[in-house]
Each structure stands twice: as structure tokens, then as C-alpha cells.
Amino acid sequence: MKTTRTGVFAATIAVVMAGAVVAATVNEAISDPQRAEANSERDGARKPGQVLPFIGLAEGDVVLDWGAGGGYWTELFSGVVGDSGKVYAHQNAGERFESQKAALRAQFSPFGNIELLPLERGAALPLGDNSVDAIMVSYLFHHMHYADGAGESFPDSSTALFAEFERVLKPGGTVIIIEHAAADGSGRAESGGWHRTPPEMAKSDLRALGYEFVADAPEIFHNPDDDLRNVWFEQGLQGKTTTFVHKYRTPE
């Protein structure tokens, strides 16, 4: 089929406009005055202006922020997916969560589309099959890739968790892994002790579970002074580590 110059021009304009809309939405989410001040202060280190476009969320999406903590990504996702979207802020159930529950509810209440999701460790997700568009796992994978007694195998508990992720994700849904990078070739116990994960190990683990590796963004967090073989918080590297950002996808 022949493509006219007019058609090419219109398609180009559409792409540019779509990019402008995405950029505007991301900027609005970042500048939202409802965000907690402590979260906004972390923007320099977390680089949401680069990470959010890489994730590629759209208005109306449903997102699970796994291990949401103080809600850094939760609040940003809320602004990107809009009123027609939903963000689940997972927390580990227990005494610590109970002591923070009232404050978190007050913090998230103005956003209108955030729901706290406290769960016991190992519990099934109280979400329907094929109901979630994207899952964020930020700086937690180093707790998942190694367990005492598992040696160089991906732990059974983590295998079960990612099976739950696949169950609730829509076909083609995405998992985003943000993690302090360890030197490739380092073992699980060694890299776990550094509170890091080798990027190639993460790829191998998730591919073995049936996830498709889509892309990474190595340019976002790179520090040539980080040798990838250290306990980063003992080296003054808070917010300065070389960090990998991976996007994975479930089968269509």
C-alpha cells in the first residue's frame, strides 16, 4: 500500500503529540504538590523524569508497587495513571506496618486512586487474574535472588512470588526491576551480602520463569566510581550506585 507524504506527516505529528502528552503527564506527576516532601527530595537520586517514560505507563493502567515503603513510586504512578487508573501500594503486614498505617493512609488519601495492600509474607495476592498492567520491584530484588540454603539457585519463595505476579498481570504486562548492580560473575551469597544483584543473573532468573526481557536503561544510573563489589551504604554511595533498570514482559 502506498503511503502519501501527507500520511507520513500526519503519523509523525501523532507520534510527536503522543510523546508530548507523555512528557506532560510525567512532569505533572513529578510536580504534584500532594507528593510527600520526603519523596520529592529524592528525585535527584531516583531520576523519575527518565524512569517513568522508560516504564511506559498509560492513563487508566493498574499498577502494583511491590514493597512500596514510603510510597515514592506509588505517588508518581498515581499521577501518571490518573483518576481512571489504580495503584496498589504493597506493604509487609505486621507490627511495623500497623505503626505506620494511619500515616500512610493520610499520605495517600488525597490522591484518590491509591490502595494500601498489606500482606503476610508468602500470602497470595488478593487481586484477580489478568488484572494488573505493571509491577514495580524497586531495590528489593537483592533480597529475592538469594536465600540461605538455596546455593546458586533462585529461591523457591521468589519463584512462587513471581508466579503470583504472572497470574495477576495481564497478557503482555510488565515487571520493572530497579536494583543496585553487582559485578557480573559474582555469586548469589556474595552479591546479596553487598545488597546488590548482577544484572545478567536477574535476566537469567526471570527468563527461566517465563518472563521476556524487553529492555534495560543503563544510561540512567551509572557511576564510574562504583566498582560494583561493595556494600554501597558503607561506601557513601546512597543514591549514587550504578543501578540497572530492567523491563520484563509476560507472554501475550
C-alpha positions in Angstrom: 0.0 0.0 0.0 1.3 3.4 -1.0 2.0 5.9 1.8 1.5 9.6 0.9 3.6 12.4 2.2 0.5 13.7 3.9 0.0 10.3 5.7 3.7 10.2 6.8 3.4 13.8 8.1 0.2 13.1 10.0 1.7 10.0 11.5 4.8 11.9 12.6 2.7 14.6 14.2 0.7 12.0 16.0 3.9 10.4 17.4 5.3 13.8 18.5 2.0 14.7 20.1 1.9 11.4 21.9 5.4 12.0 23.2 4.5 15.5 24.3 1.4 14.1 26.2 3.6 11.5 28.0 6.2 14.1 28.9 3.5 16.5 30.2 1.9 13.7 32.3 5.2 12.7 33.8 6.1 16.3 34.6 2.7 16.9 36.2 3.1 13.7 38.3 6.6 14.8 39.4 5.5 18.4 40.3 2.3 17.3 42.1 2.2 19.3 45.3 0.4 16.4 47.0 3.5 14.3 47.0 5.2 13.9 50.3 8.1 16.3 50.8 10.5 13.5 51.7 9.7 11.8 48.4 10.1 14.9 46.3 13.5 15.4 47.9 14.7 12.0 46.5 14.0 13.0 42.8 17.6 13.9 42.2 18.7 10.4 43.0 15.7 8.4 41.7 15.5 10.3 38.3 11.7 9.9 37.8 11.9 12.0 34.6 13.9 9.3 32.9 12.5 6.2 34.7 8.8 6.9 34.2 9.0 7.2 30.4 11.0 4.0 30.2 8.3 2.2 32.2 5.7 3.4 29.7 2.6 3.6 31.9 -0.6 4.9 30.4 -3.7 6.6 31.8 -6.1 4.0 33.2 -3.4 1.5 34.0 -3.4 -0.6 37.1 0.0 -0.8 38.9 1.3 -2.9 41.8 4.1 -1.2 43.7 5.7 -4.1 45.5 7.3 -3.1 48.7 6.1 0.4 48.4 7.6 1.6 51.6 7.1 5.4 51.9 5.4 5.5 48.6 8.0 7.2 46.4 6.9 5.4 43.2 3.3 4.9 44.4 2.7 8.7 44.4 4.3 9.1 41.0 2.4 6.2 39.4 -0.8 7.7 40.8 -0.3 10.9 38.8 0.6 9.0 35.6 -2.3 6.6 35.5 -4.8 9.3 36.5 -8.3 9.0 38.0 -9.2 6.1 35.8 -6.2 4.1 37.0 -5.3 2.3 40.2 -2.1 1.9 42.3 -1.8 -0.8 44.9 0.9 0.0 47.5 2.1 -3.3 48.9 3.4 -3.4 52.4 4.5 -6.3 54.6 1.9 -6.9 57.2 3.0 -6.8 60.8 3.8 -4.6 63.7 5.8 -2.1 61.7 3.1 -1.6 59.1 0.5 -1.2 61.9 2.5 1.6 63.4 2.7 3.4 60.0 -0.8 2.5 58.7 -2.6 5.7 59.8 0.2 8.0 58.5 0.3 6.2 55.1 -3.5 6.3 54.7 -3.4 10.1 55.4 -0.5 10.5 53.0 -2.2 8.6 50.1 -5.7 9.8 50.7 -5.5 13.0 48.6 -4.5 11.0 45.5 -7.8 9.2 45.3 -6.5 6.1 43.4 -4.1 4.5 45.8 -5.0 1.5 47.9 -2.8 0.1 50.6 -2.2 -3.6 50.2 -0.7 -5.2 53.4 0.1 -8.9 53.0 1.7 -11.6 55.2 4.9 -12.9 53.6 4.1 -15.7 51.2 0.4 -14.9 51.0 -1.4 -14.9 47.7 -2.2 -11.6 46.1 -5.8 -10.6 46.7 -6.0 -9.5 43.1 -7.8 -11.0 40.1 -6.2 -12.9 37.3 -5.0 -10.7 34.5 -5.9 -7.5 36.3 -2.6 -5.6 36.6 -0.7 -3.8 33.9 2.6 -3.3 35.6 4.5 -4.3 38.7 7.4 -2.3 40.2 10.1 -4.0 42.3 12.5 -1.3 43.3 15.7 -2.0 45.2 14.3 -5.3 46.6 15.5 -7.9 44.1 18.7 -8.4 46.1 16.5 -9.9 48.9 14.9 -12.2 46.3 17.7 -13.6 44.3 19.4 -15.4 47.2 18.3 -17.4 50.3 20.3 -19.4 52.8 20.4 -23.0 51.8 19.5 -22.3 48.1 23.0 -22.0 46.9 23.2 -20.7 43.4 19.5 -21.5 42.7 16.8 -18.9 42.6 14.9 -19.4 45.9 11.6 -21.3 45.9 9.9 -18.4 47.7 10.8 -16.0 45.0 9.8 -18.4 42.3 6.3 -18.6 44.0 6.1 -14.8 44.2 6.9 -14.2 40.5 4.3 -16.9 39.7 1.8 -14.8 41.6 3.0 -11.7 39.6 2.4 -13.6 36.4 -1.0 -14.7 37.5 -2.3 -11.1 38.2 -0.5 -9.5 35.2 -2.4 -9.0 32.0 -1.0 -10.8 29.0 1.9 -8.6 27.9 2.0 -6.9 31.3 5.3 -5.6 32.5 7.6 -6.1 35.5 10.2 -3.4 36.3 13.2 -4.3 38.3 15.4 -1.4 39.7 18.4 -2.7 41.6 21.9 -1.9 42.7 24.2 -3.6 40.2 26.7 -6.2 41.3 29.6 -7.3 39.2 28.5 -9.9 36.7 30.0 -13.3 37.7 29.7 -12.7 41.4 27.7 -15.4 43.3 24.3 -15.1 44.9 25.5 -15.0 48.5 28.4 -12.6 47.7 26.2 -10.2 45.8 23.4 -10.5 48.3 25.8 -9.6 51.0 26.6 -6.4 49.1 22.8 -5.7 48.8 23.2 -5.9 45.1 22.3 -8.2 42.2 24.3 -9.0 39.0 22.2 -7.8 36.0 22.8 -10.9 33.9 21.7 -13.0 36.9 18.4 -11.1 37.1 17.9 -11.7 33.4 18.6 -15.4 33.6 16.4 -15.9 36.6 13.3 -14.1 35.1 13.7 -15.7 31.7 13.8 -19.1 33.4 10.4 -18.2 35.0 8.9 -17.4 31.6 9.3 -13.7 31.5 10.6 -12.0 28.4 13.4 -9.5 28.8 12.3 -6.3 26.9 14.9 -3.6 27.6 17.2 -2.0 30.0 18.2 1.6 30.6 21.9 1.6 31.5 22.3 5.3 30.9 20.0 6.4 33.7 22.1 5.3 36.7 25.8 4.9 36.0 28.6 5.8 38.4 32.1 5.0 37.1 33.4 5.3 40.7 31.2 2.4 41.9 33.2 -0.8 41.5 30.0 -3.0 41.9 31.7 -5.0 44.6 30.9 -3.2 47.8 28.2 -2.7 50.4 27.1 0.6 48.9 25.7 2.1 52.1 29.1 1.6 53.8 30.9 3.4 51.0 28.8 6.6 51.0 27.0 5.6 47.8 23.5 6.2 48.9 21.7 7.4 45.8 24.8 7.1 43.8 25.2 3.4 42.9 25.4 2.1 39.4 21.8 0.7 39.2 20.2 -1.4 36.5 16.6 -0.8 35.3 15.1 -3.8 33.5 11.7 -4.2 31.9 10.2 -7.7 31.5 7.0 -8.8 29.9 4.6 -11.7 30.4 3.7 -13.7 27.3 0.9 -12.2 25.2 
